[in-house]
Amino acid sequence: MEPDGTDVTRMQALIARQRRDLDQMRSLAATRSVIDLATGVLMEQLHCSPADARRQLARLARDSGDSVAELAARITGQVPPEEAGDPELRGISLAWAAAETAADGTAVATALLDEALAPVGAVAVALWLIEPDGGLELAGQAGFGELEASRWRRIHPEMRVLPQDVARDGAEIWWLAGPAAGDDRPLMGRWPGGARVGLPLHDAGTTIGSMLICWPEPAEDFSPPARRQLAALADVAAHALGAQLPDGDHAARHRASWVFGLMDGLLDGFMFARAVTGDDGEVTDFRIDHVSAGFRDPVGRGGGELAGRQLLEMYPAAALAGGLFDHCMTVLATGEPHRVAGEMVAAQTGAAGTEPVPAIRIARLYDGVAIAWRSADDAGRLAALLQHAQRLGRIGSWEENLRTGEVHWTEPTFALFGQQPGVPVPIADLHSHVPADDIPAVQGFRDTLLAERRETAAAFRVVRTDDGSVRQMRAYAEPVTAPAGTVIAVRGAYQDVSSDYHTRLAFAAAREQLADSEERAAEEHRLALRLQEAITPRSSEPLAAPGLDVAARYRPSGQGNLVSGDWYDTVLLPSGQVLVVVGDIAGHGLDAVTGMVTVRNSLRGLAITGAAPATLLGWLNAAACHFSEAVMGTVICGLYDPASRSLRWARAGHLPPILVRGGAAETLSLPPGLLLGADPEASYTEAVTSLEPGDRLLLFTDGLIERRDQPIDDALDALLRVACRPAADIGRYADHVVAEAASNTDDDACLVAVHVR
């Protein structure tokens, strides 16, 4: 049969859509490639983690006024990927960078608001994800406040509100000045007359939730570029939320449901396909989200080849008028199941064998369709499989005829309630088997079925009849109505979810304990970091001393690592001499930092006496040994006399200084000296080094050069080569040494550089 004009138009539209999707994926891949390459460059230059590099890239883009992609292209020397949009919303790249590393949905919403929406006047944003029953669950919000957010944590599938309408229809909603007159839909937030935008969240063409953006005042209009950029922001939110789910797959929320497992066991072949919508909200295809383990389509393809692909991509002939795609569309729109003959299935799936292809049945399930293959002679086997599925899933089915009062329970249902076989519980008496606190939930469950005449679900506890134990139960039911609309029967299932419930409670308790521990650790880390930054800033201005230039630098180990006890000090004493000190207290964290503060302040006080470096270290060692908390570490202490250009110095277990003279660098000979805090009777020897104009002297901690894969002597040799290179002034020279010194032990480092004028 030759295809008519309608079929040709459909096929052309399908090809055009697939080309657009391919172009979009190529553009996204190009942008990601440039950003990932720039992230790697920053990691190498800054010696930081990927997360730190991405944050640094976002900060640099914000400071420069460029998008992340443009800045990444300049860093890597590549052609910037194309970015179209409203310049007022250039923050979308910054929002993407911040949302990619967000810990949860609230952090994603905060990133969107701070980086992209607040600059254009928006005051709040909220994100919801679709639940298996069609309801919405709040994934994150910013700007609404916790009290308001708690009211919108869960939106019922039948509730008529803007976020639910957007998610259900997959279409955008733009309100310039609040809802139209007569629109009584409840509103989230305290800006009833302000502009509001509702946007669907898409994942591979499937609507997975909705986003609400609020402005405090009305808007004149949203320009086409602004609309495109806000839609792109919704894609950023969908991608970020998707990355936080297991495997980044929203369909996992449904595959985890016992319904799919039950279907897999009941049917020879079962496939679930979710509706895919276009920019106009119309369904354009169906994405295959679930395929049963033993399923094979008429041409022999299984779940590995079908899952994640789109229906028309796998079966292009299904787009023909009256074909499989039309049947799926009708079922999705009406809810009425359809049966498709095996001959049509064979023709539209490309089956060329002589074996007969079984007919399929299509039924609406959640926001898509279930497609099932089932033979006609397997009723007995299916009944047995149903019993096994109920037993393994702790599910019991039931049916009650309201006209005759007959109640039918399956065998597992009696076991769930602890009832004797043959004594089922009518729905009218269900409240007598639950604790008093759960009676309202049972009454609501019953009223929805009988009074409102619609399917429902509820969760409540059941007191078992045989042993009095309490079980957590989830109930699903639907009414059966006569042609006149009266309810003549109800049927449904109970599921014992006690194990899952107690597991969630245990996980919640563990999460709270972990959060408390993490909060205490984070607070201790922040305190230690503030102390360390106050004592040893990352850089200091050169010390003003006669005939001497001094620059000090501190290099932290990186975000997320424990702070250490590395420190430095440079002081012009009343005698005119210059005190130069570098030290490293053993350990990490708050104890190491407080020990460092104690030792540094003690040495400053002792230095006022005018004592020699060896004497100062002897006093400091005695004090360290008698502190209530043991303090151990290494120190090198020097006193420079401008009049004689001589440096008297002593060390306590520290690495040797480096002297640079005439373009050559060498380490000074080490006088003996035990590390601080090891022996209260330890004594220290002093050395004197004469300095000449143009000399440079380096004092540093081991974190500047130490490597796991290299002896310390080799690391010192490498630093000598770095130290030989000239620089314009002592500050730039110190920066050069810190930047070029190679270490990989994730330890902090201090450097004091001295130049004799």
N, C-alpha and C positions, 0 to 999 in steps of 0.2 A: 504494500500500500504506500503510495507516494505521500509524503508529509504535506499538509495544507499550509496556508500562509501563517496561521496561528502557531503551528509547530515550528516553522522557520524563525518566526519572531522570538519565540521562547529560547530556541537554541542560540540565536545571536545574542540575546540578553545574558544567557548563561556564560557564553564565551567572554563577553565584555566584562562581566562582573569578575570572572576568574582572572582576567588580565589586570583589572584594577587591584585586586587582592595581591597579585604577584608584584605589581609595581610598588604597592605600599610596603610589602615585606622586604623588597630590595632596598627601598629608601631607608626603612628602619634598620636593616642590617648594616647599611653603609654608615649611618649615623653612629650606631653602637660600635662598629669597628673602629672608627676614628676616636671615639671617647675611650674605649678600652685601651687603645694604643697609647693615648695621652696619659691615662691612669698608670700604665706600666712605666712610662717615662718618669712621672712624678715619684712612683715607688722607688725607682732606682736612684733618683737624685736626692730624695729626702730620707731614704732608708726607712720607709714607713709601710704600714699595711695597706691592702687595697681600699678598705673603708676610709682610712685617713686620707689616702690620695684622692678619692672621689670627693670627700668633703673639701679638701684644699682646692680642687678644680672648681667646685661650685662657688667657693668663696672668691677665688680669683676672677671668675666670670662675673660675679655680682659686682666686684670692685671696678672691673673694666667696662661694665655696661654691655658686654657681649653675651651671646648665648653660650651654653656649655659646649655645643657642637662647634661653633666658630672658634672659640678659644682652643679647643682640642685640636682643631685643624692647624692653627698657627703653631702650637707647640710641636706638632709632629711634622710640620712642613708639607701638609697635604691640602688638596682643594677642599674647601668647606662643603659639606653636604647641603643640599637645598633645604631652606626653612622658610615656609610661607606663613604669613600671619600678621596680626595687628601688632605694631611696635609697642602699644600699651600693655600687651600681655607677653613681653619677652621673658618674663619670669617663669614661663612654662618649662624652660630647660633647667632652671634652678630648682623648680619644684620637682622635676623628674629626678634630678640628682639627689635631692633630699629624701624623696619618697622611696627611692630604691633601697636605701639603707634603714628605712623606718622599721621600728620594732613591732608595731601593731597598727590597727586601723586608725586609732586616735592620732598616732604620730604621722600617718599618711595625711589625714585631714589637716593637721596643723601645718605640715609642709606646704600643702596646696594653698591654704589661706595665707600664710606668711609670705611665701615666695611669689605667688601669682595673683591671688584674688584680692588681698588687702590693698595692693597698689592701685587697683581699679575701683576701690570703694566698697567692696563686699565686706560683710562683717561676720558671716557664719557660713559653714559648709557641713553637710552631714552625708554619710555614706551608708547604704544598706546593701545586704546580700540576700538573694532569694533563697528561702528554705524549701525543702522537698515538698511541703504542702502548699506552696505558693505564697506563703506569708513572707514578711521581710524581717530580718534581724539587723539591728544597728551594728555596723562594723567599726565606726569611728565618727567623731565629730569635733569641731573646733568653733568656738564662738557662741554656742547656745547655752553653755553652762550645764553642770552635772544634773541639777534638778529637772530641767527641761528635757535633757537627754534621757533621763530615766523614764519619762512618760512615753517616749517614742522608741524604747528598746526593742519592742516587738510590735509589728503591725499585722493584724489579722488579714488573711487572704481576701475576705469580703469587705474590709474597711475601705471606704471611698475617701482617699486622701491623695494628695499630689504624688508622693513617692510611690505609692502602690499603683496608681494609674500609669505612671511612667514605666515601671517595671513590667506590668502586665501587658501593656500595649507596645512596649519597645519604642515609643515615640517621644520626641522632645516636647516640653511645655515651657512657653515663654510668657511670663506675666510682667508687664511694664509697671503696673501699679496695683499689685495684689490681685485677688480673684475678681471676676466679673460680678456685677450686681446680681444678687439672687443665688450666688454660688456659696453654699453653706458648708463646704468641706472644712474640717478642722485644720488649723495652721500651726506649724511648729515655729516657735520663736515669738518675739515681741514686736515685730515690724509688719503689722497687717496691711499697711498701705504701701510698703516698699516693693521694689522689683524682686521677682523670684524666678529662678530657672530650675527646671527639673530635667535631668539628662540621664538616659539609660547607660549602664555600664555593660560593655560588650567584651566577650572573650571568644576569639575565633568566630565572630559573627553571632554568638549566642548571648542573649540578654541574661546577665548574672546578677543584676541589682540596679540601683538607681542612686543618683547624686542630687542633692538639693543645695542651691546657692542662694543666699539672701543678701539684699541691699537694704539699708535703712530708709532710703528715699526712693520715690518713683524714678524710672528711667525714661528718657525720651524715645530711645530705640536701641536695639542691639544691631550693630552693623554686621554685614555678612562675614568680614574677617574676624570680628569678635566672636561671632557664633561658632565659626570653625575652630578658633583657638579654645573656646570653652569646651567644645566637643573633644578636642585633643586632650584637654585637661582631664576629662572623664576617662579617656583611654589610659592616661598616666595612672589614675586611681585604680582602674580595673587591673592593670598590669601589676601594680604594687601589692594590691590585696591578693591577687592570684599567687604571687611569689611566697606569701605567708601561709598558704594552704599546703598540705602534704602533696609533694610532687608538682605544686603549682597548678593543680587540676581541680576546677570547681565541680566537675562531674563526680569527683570522689565523694562529695557530700551525699550524692544519690546512690552511688554504687555501694556505699557502706550500709545502705538501708536493707533491712531484711527482705523487702519486697523483691529486689532483684535476685537475691539468693533463692527465694521461694519460686520465682518464675523460672530460674535456671533449672531447678529440680523438677518442675511440673511439665515443662514443654521440651519437645525434641530440639527446638531451636528458638532462641529469643533474642531480640535486638531492640535497644531503646535508642531513638533518634530525637534530638532536641531541635526545636524550631530555631532557624537562623533568620534574623531580620536585617533589612537594609537600612540606609540612612533615613528613609521615609517611614520606617516602622513596619513595613510590609514584610511578610514571610517570603524569603527568597530561596530557602533550601532547608534541609534537615541535617544536622551533624550527628553522626553515629557515636554515641557516648558509651554504650555498653553492648557487648556481644557475649553470649553464654559460651562456656569453655568448649563444648563439643560442637558448636555451630559451624556449618559450612553452607555458603550460599549456593545457588544452582550451578555456579561455575567453579566451585571448590575452594573459595577463599574463606579463611577463618578470621577470628578476632584480631590477630596480629596485623592483618592487611586491611581490615575494615575500621577498627576503632580509631576515632579521631578524624576520620575522613567524612566528606559530605556526600549525601545520598546521590545527588545528580553528578558528582564527580565520579562515583563508582558505577552508576547506572545512568548514563546520559539519555538513553531511550526512555527513561521514566518521565522525562519532561514532556513527552507527547501528550496531546489533549486526551483526557479520559484515562490516563495511565496511572502508575503507582504514585507519582507526586500529587496528582489531583485527588486521589483517594486519601492520602495523608492530610492534605489541606482541608478536605471536607470533614474528616474525623476530628481534626484539631479545632475547627470552627464550631461543629455541632455537638461533639461529644458522643455521637452515635457510632458504634463499631461498624466496620466494613469487612466484607469477605471478598478477596480477590482470587479469581480462578487461577489454577496452576498454569494453564496455557498462557495467560497474560503475563504471569510472573516469568515464565521461561522466555517469552518474546522480549521482555523489557530488561532482563538481567543478562542476556547474551548466552543463555544455556543452549548448547548445540547437541547434547547427547540424546540418546533414545530413551533414557530412563524418564518416567513421568515425574514432573515437579509437583510437590504437594501444594495445595492452596494455602494461602496465608490469611490471617486475621489481623486487623489493625484496630487498635483501641487507643484512646487518649490517656496519657499518663503524665502527670505533672504538667510541664510546659512543652511537651513533645508527644510522640506517639510510640506505642509498643507494637512491634511487628513479630508475630509468632507463627512458627511452623508446628503443626500438630497433626499426627495421623488420626484417622477416624476410628481405629480399632484398639486404642490404648487406654480405654476408660478404666479398666481394672488396675493397670500399672500406674496410671496417674493417681488413683485413689491411694494406693500404697505409698507413692512418693509424697503425697500430701500428708499422710500420717507421719512419715519420717521427718518431713520439713517442719511440721508442727512440734514434734518431740525435740528435735535439735534446736530449734529456735525458741523453745518454751512458749509456743503459741497455741491457743485453743480457740476453735471456731464455734459459733453458736447461731441459732436462728429461733425466733419466737413468733408464733402466729397469734396476733392480737385478737382475732375473731374467736378462735377456739381455745386460746390460752395454752396451747401446746408449746413446750420449750424443748429444743433439741440441742444437746451439747455433744461435741466430739470427745473421745476418751481423754485426750490431753487437757481439756478444759476442766474436767472433774479433778484431775491431779493438781492443777494450778490452784484451785480453791480449797483443796482438801475435802471435797464433798464425796460422799458415797456414790458409786455409780447408780444412775437412775434417779438421782435427786438433784436436778438442775435448779438454779436460782433464777426466777423470773426477773426481768429488768425492774419491775415495780418494787421488788424486795431487795434490790442490790444495795441500797443504803444501809440495810441491817448487817451487812458483812464488811463494813468499812469503819474506821475510827471516826469519832464525832467531828474532828476537824476537817475530814474529807467529804462529809455529807454534802456540803454546797457544790463541790466539784461533780459528784454523782448526779445531783439534781439538775445542774446545768447540762450535763451530758444527756440526761433523759429528756429534758425540755427541748433541747435542740433537735433531737430525733423526732419526738412525738408532736410538739407544738409547732416548731418551725419547719418540720418535715424536710430536713436536709442532713447530709452526712456530717459526721463530727468525730472528734478524737478528744480524749481526756486522759489525765494521769492521776492516779489516786492509790492509796494503800488498801490492801485487803487483809483481813484477819482470817487466817485459815481455820476451817471448822475442826479439823482433826487434832491439831496440836497447838492452836492459838498463836502460832507465829505470824508475824506481819511481813507481807511481801509488797514490793513496789510493782504496781500494775499499770500498763498502758492499754487503753481500750480504743478500738476503731469500730464504727458502726455506720449503717446507712438504712434509711427507711424504704419500705416497699409500698408503693401507693397503687390504689385502684384507679381506673380511668376517671373516676369522679374526683380524684385528688385526695381521698382519705387514706390514712396510713393503715394498712392491713397486716403488716408484718415488719419486723426489724431483724437485721442480721449483721454479724460482725465478727470480731476476733479480740481476744485478750492476749497480752504478751507480758510475761514476767520479766521485768527489767531490773530486778533487785541487784544483780551482780554489777551491771553497768552503773546503777545509781550509787552503790557503795564505792565503786572504783572512782567515780567522779568526785565523791566526797573526799576520799583519800587523796586524790590528786589536788583538789582545792586546798586541803590542809597543808600538803607538801609545798604547793606554790606559795602559800602565805608565809610558811616558815622560811622558804628560800628567798622570798622577797625581803623579809626582815633581815636575813643574814646579808643579802646583797646590799641593802640600804645601809647597814652598819659599816660594811666594808667600803662602800663608796664614800660615805661620810669621812671615814678615817683617811682614805686616800686623798680626798679633797683638802682635809686639814693639813696632812703632811705636805701636799703640793703647795699650799699657800705659805706654809712655814718655809719650805725650801726656796720658793720664788722670792720671798721677802729677804732671805739671807743671801742667796746666790742668784741674782738676776741673770738672764741668759746672756746679757752683754752689759758692760759698764763703760762709762766714759774714761779715756786715759787719765791716769792720776797725774796731777800737776806737782812735780817735784824737780828741784834744781838739777839740770843736766840729765834727766831721766824721763822716759816715756813708758807708761805701764798700761796694758790693756788686758782685761780678763773676760773670758767667755765660759758659759755653761751650756752643755748640750744634753737635753733630756733624752732618755732612751726611747720614748715614743708613747703615743696614746694607749692607755690600757695596761701599761707595765707599772709595777710598784716603784715608787720613787726611792732613791738610794741616799746614802750619806755623803756624797761628794760635795766638797766646798772649797772656797778660796777666800782670801782676804788680802787687801792691799791698804796700808795705813801710813800716813805721814806722821811720824812721832814728834813730840815736842823737842827732842834733841836734834831734829833735822834729818835723822835717818829714816829710811823707808823700810817698813815691815812688809815682806812678801811671803805669803803662806798658801800652800795647797794641801788638802787632806782628803782622806776617804775613810769614813766610819763603816765598819763591817755591818752587813745586813741590809734590809729593805723595809720600807713602810715607815709608820709613825715612830717606832722605836729608833730606827736609824737616824731619822731627821731630828728628833729631840736630842739624841746623843750628839749629833753634829752641832746643833745650836749651843749645847752646853760647852763642848770643847772649844768652839770658835770664840764664844764670849769670854771663856776663861783665859784663853791665850791673849785676847785683846787687853784684858785687865792686867795680866802679868807683864805684857810688853811695856806698859807705862813705866815700870820700874827701871828700865834701861838695861836689864840683864841681857847677857849674851844668848844666842840661839840655843846652844847646848844646855845652858841653865834653864831656859824657858821650857825646853822639852822635858827635862828632868822633873820640873815642878808639874808640868801638865800630865806626865805619866803617873806621878803619885796621886794626883787628883782623880785621874781616870780609874785607877785601881781601887779607889775608895768610894766611888759613886755607888749609891744604893743599887742601881741597875748596871751590870757590867758593860763597860764601853771599851771596844777594841777598834783599832784602826791604824792607818799609816799617815804620816805628816812629813812635809819638808818645810823648814822654816828658815828664812834668810833675812839679814839686816844689811842694807846697802848704805854705805857712807859716801855721800856725794863729794866730800872733800878729797878723799883718797881714791875714789872710784874702785873701792873694794867691796866684795860681798862675803860676809861671814855667814856660814850656813851649816845646818845640822839636819839629820834625817832620822825618822823613826820608822824603819822598814819600808821606806818609799822608793819609787823608781828614781834614777839619777836625772838631774837637770841636763839640758842640752845647750851648749854654747855654740853660737854661729859667729865665726870671725873670718873676714876676708873671703867670703863665699863658701867656706868649708864648715861643716857641722860635726861636732863630736860630743859624746857624753862625758860628763865630769866624773872623776874618780870618786867612789863612794866611801865616806867615812862610816865606821860601824855604828849601828843604832837599832835596837830592838823595837818592834812595833808597840804603840801605846796600849796600856792596859794588860800586858802580858806578865810583867814582873815589876813589883813596886820598887825593887832595889836597882833597876836598870839605870845605867849611866850612858851619856851620849857624848860623842866626839864632834868637834867643830872643824870645819875646813874653811880656808880663805881663798877666794878666787879674785884675782885682779882683772878688772874689766877695762877695755880700751874704747875710745870713741868709735861708734859704728857697730859695736858688738850687739848681738841679740841673745837673750837668754830665755829658755822655755822651761816652765815648771808645769806638770800635768799629772792627771790621775790615769790609772791603767785602763779605764774605760775608753780613753781616746784611741788606743792602738790595739788592745787585746783582741785576739782572734782564736776561735776554737781549733782551727786547722793549722796553726802556725806557732812555733816557739816564740817566747817573748823577746829573745835576742833578735830574731828575724824581724819582728814587728818594730823594734827600736831602729833597726837599720833602715826600714822603709820610712820611718818618721824623719830620720836624718836626711834622707834624700828630699823629702817634702820641705824641711826646714831651710834648705840651702837656697831656695828660690827667693829673689828679692821682692819687695813690695813698697808702695809709695809711702805708707805710714804704718805705725804699729797696729792701729785698729784694723786696717785692711790685711796686714800680715797675719793677725790672729784669726781673722775670718777665713783666710786662705788655708791656714794649718788645720782648723777645725773641719773645713769642708773636704780637704783632701785626705785627712787621716782615716784609714780604713779599719773598722772594727765590726765584729758580728756577734758580740756577746749580749746585746740588748741591755747594756749597762750605761748609766749616766757618765758624763765626762766633764772635767774642769781643765781650763788652760789659763795660765798667766804668762803673758809675753812681755819682756822688758827690753827696751832699746836705750843704749847709752848715746846721748847726743854729743 
